[in-house]
Amino acid sequence: SFASTIQTGSSAAVQKASDTGARQQISRHGMAWRIDKDISGFPVRRSDEAKARYLAKGVWRNETLTDIARVRVQEDPGRLLLVEGEHRLTRGFAWDQARRLAAFFLSRGLKPGDVVSFQLPNWVEAAVVALAARMCGLIINPVTPIYREAELGYILADCGSKLIFTPGVFRKWDYLAVVEKVRGAAPSLKDVVAVRAGDVGGGALRWEEILDREPAELADLPKVDPAALMMAMYTAGTTSKPKGVLHSHQTFGNTAHRMIDAWKITEDDVFFMPSPLTHITGAFWSFDMPWICGASNVLKDVWAPEQGIDAIDGRDGGGVAR
């Protein structure tokens, strides 16, 4: 499922492909592969033979999450996607919020292939960011909330992030202050959006402020290639600098579909998700799975055993997770 991605690293975890660089040929599984350049400028491993084979088998699909969500919201706009404490995110509300956020992205001049980061806890807003970014063909860069100045500054600079969503203060940590400290090391970063924050300074924008606009018209959104990259997620960097792992719409979607098929998940199921949305497991189960299979997901932003048991037992708006 990772056949069109490439994990790159050393001095730069995700390097922009050279416009004049040779396209490296690779032979793997009896197919010819090449190092190509994505619309973002990131290097990716591609194969025309693999593309034809995977599409024919249904492993990859010529669709993005936006295509799926557009159908699902028409089918049942009131269906619940995510539960997080007192917050409820339905298909209809998520679709509306994502279109408003997409309008904001367009207003800031973001174009397909640009990177937007979010260092958010398990909050429903992260799912809105993930959907809106895909509406615009942007690459999402989830950053785990435990990262501090060194990791955050490195990641933002390395992937060339243009914008970051961050809490104000969460669990006694001032995330906005940290972003301001690292901005000098991340020259591509133009905008900072504070989520669930009070007064903000330093030129940061508030979540409520950027969504106070008309939703983007679907006709105004760019055409997005399902083979294009949609995620740059970094490893923990335990032995060296964190490395950026790239996912396309097709590779990420394939993994979600395979989990649904393997576990026979239906719209009657409810997930319990204490795993961070900024890790691959949390991202799969919270951004894509509820849209694809119709199941709901119960999020926890701070782990507490008693509250976790309440969520699993259905006393927190959810039900028993599979």
ZILIN-V869339 format. One record per pair of residues at least 24 apart in sequence whose ideal C-beta (glycine too) atoms are under 6 Angstrom apart, sorted by the first residue. I is the first residue (numbers start at 1). J is the second residue. D is the distance in Angstrom with one decimal. If there is no record, write none. Layout:
i:I j:J d:D
i:I j:J d:D
This chain:
i:1 j:251 d:5.4
i:1 j:254 d:4.6
i:1 j:255 d:5.1
i:2 j:251 d:5.7
i:3 j:50 d:5.4
i:4 j:46 d:5.7
i:4 j:248 d:5.2
i:4 j:251 d:5.7
i:5 j:246 d:4.6
i:5 j:247 d:5.8
i:5 j:251 d:5.7
i:6 j:43 d:5.9
i:6 j:44 d:5.5
i:6 j:45 d:4.6
i:7 j:243 d:5.7
i:7 j:245 d:4.9
i:9 j:243 d:3.8
i:12 j:158 d:5.7
i:13 j:158 d:4.9
i:13 j:242 d:5.7
i:13 j:243 d:4.5
i:13 j:244 d:4.1
i:14 j:42 d:5.7
i:14 j:158 d:5.9
i:14 j:159 d:5.3
i:14 j:232 d:5.8
i:14 j:244 d:3.5
i:16 j:41 d:4.3
i:17 j:41 d:6.0
i:17 j:43 d:4.1
i:38 j:229 d:4.9
i:39 j:112 d:5.6
i:39 j:113 d:4.2
i:39 j:228 d:5.4
i:40 j:113 d:3.5
i:40 j:139 d:5.8
i:40 j:229 d:5.5
i:42 j:229 d:5.9
i:59 j:254 d:5.6
i:60 j:250 d:4.0
i:60 j:254 d:5.9
i:62 j:226 d:5.5
i:63 j:226 d:6.0
i:64 j:134 d:5.6
i:64 j:224 d:5.4
i:64 j:226 d:5.4
i:64 j:249 d:4.6
i:65 j:134 d:5.1
i:65 j:288 d:5.8
i:66 j:134 d:5.3
i:66 j:135 d:5.0
i:68 j:291 d:5.3
i:68 j:292 d:6.0
i:69 j:291 d:5.1
i:72 j:291 d:5.6
i:80 j:296 d:4.7
i:81 j:290 d:4.3
i:82 j:124 d:5.0
i:82 j:127 d:5.9
i:82 j:297 d:5.2
i:82 j:299 d:6.0
i:83 j:298 d:4.7
i:83 j:317 d:4.3
i:83 j:318 d:5.5
i:84 j:124 d:5.1
i:84 j:299 d:4.1
i:87 j:124 d:5.0
i:89 j:124 d:4.3
i:94 j:128 d:6.0
i:97 j:128 d:4.7
i:98 j:128 d:5.3
i:98 j:131 d:4.1
i:98 j:132 d:4.1
i:99 j:215 d:3.4
i:99 j:216 d:4.9
i:100 j:211 d:4.6
i:100 j:213 d:5.8
i:100 j:215 d:5.0
i:101 j:132 d:3.7
i:102 j:132 d:4.6
i:102 j:135 d:4.4
i:102 j:136 d:5.3
i:102 j:216 d:4.2
i:103 j:213 d:5.3
i:103 j:216 d:4.0
i:104 j:210 d:4.5
i:105 j:136 d:4.9
i:112 j:137 d:3.1
i:112 j:222 d:5.2
i:114 j:138 d:5.4
i:114 j:162 d:5.0
i:115 j:139 d:4.7
i:115 j:141 d:5.2
i:115 j:159 d:5.0
i:115 j:160 d:5.7
i:115 j:161 d:4.7
i:116 j:163 d:4.6
i:117 j:141 d:4.1
i:117 j:143 d:5.6
i:117 j:161 d:4.4
i:117 j:164 d:4.2
i:118 j:165 d:4.0
i:119 j:143 d:4.1
i:119 j:145 d:5.7
i:119 j:166 d:5.1
i:120 j:165 d:6.0
i:121 j:145 d:5.5
i:121 j:301 d:4.0
i:122 j:277 d:5.3
i:122 j:299 d:4.2
i:122 j:300 d:6.0
i:122 j:301 d:4.4
i:125 j:195 d:5.2
i:126 j:277 d:4.9
i:127 j:286 d:5.9
i:127 j:287 d:5.6
i:129 j:165 d:5.7
i:130 j:287 d:4.3
i:134 j:230 d:5.9
i:135 j:221 d:5.4
i:137 j:222 d:5.1
i:137 j:224 d:4.1
i:139 j:229 d:5.4
i:139 j:230 d:5.9
i:139 j:232 d:5.6
i:140 j:231 d:5.3
i:141 j:232 d:4.9
i:142 j:233 d:5.7
i:142 j:278 d:3.8
i:143 j:278 d:5.9
i:144 j:276 d:5.7
i:144 j:278 d:4.4
i:149 j:178 d:5.6
i:149 j:181 d:5.6
i:149 j:182 d:5.7
i:152 j:182 d:5.5
i:153 j:182 d:3.5
i:153 j:185 d:4.3
i:155 j:234 d:5.4
i:156 j:186 d:3.8
i:156 j:189 d:5.7
i:157 j:185 d:5.4
i:157 j:186 d:4.5
i:159 j:232 d:4.9
i:159 j:244 d:5.8
i:160 j:188 d:4.5
i:161 j:189 d:5.7
i:162 j:188 d:5.8
i:162 j:190 d:5.4
i:163 j:191 d:4.3
i:164 j:192 d:5.7
i:165 j:193 d:4.8
i:165 j:195 d:5.6
i:167 j:195 d:5.7
i:168 j:194 d:5.1
i:168 j:197 d:2.9
i:176 j:204 d:5.9
i:226 j:250 d:5.1
i:256 j:284 d:5.5
i:256 j:288 d:4.3
i:256 j:289 d:5.6
i:256 j:292 d:5.7
i:260 j:293 d:4.8
i:265 j:293 d:5.0
i:265 j:295 d:5.7
i:267 j:294 d:3.0
i:267 j:295 d:5.8
i:269 j:295 d:4.3
i:269 j:322 d:5.5
i:270 j:296 d:5.0
i:270 j:318 d:5.1
i:270 j:319 d:3.9
i:271 j:297 d:4.4
i:271 j:321 d:5.1
i:272 j:298 d:5.1
i:272 j:311 d:5.6
i:272 j:312 d:5.3
i:272 j:321 d:3.5
i:273 j:297 d:5.3
i:273 j:299 d:5.4
i:274 j:300 d:4.3
i:274 j:303 d:5.6
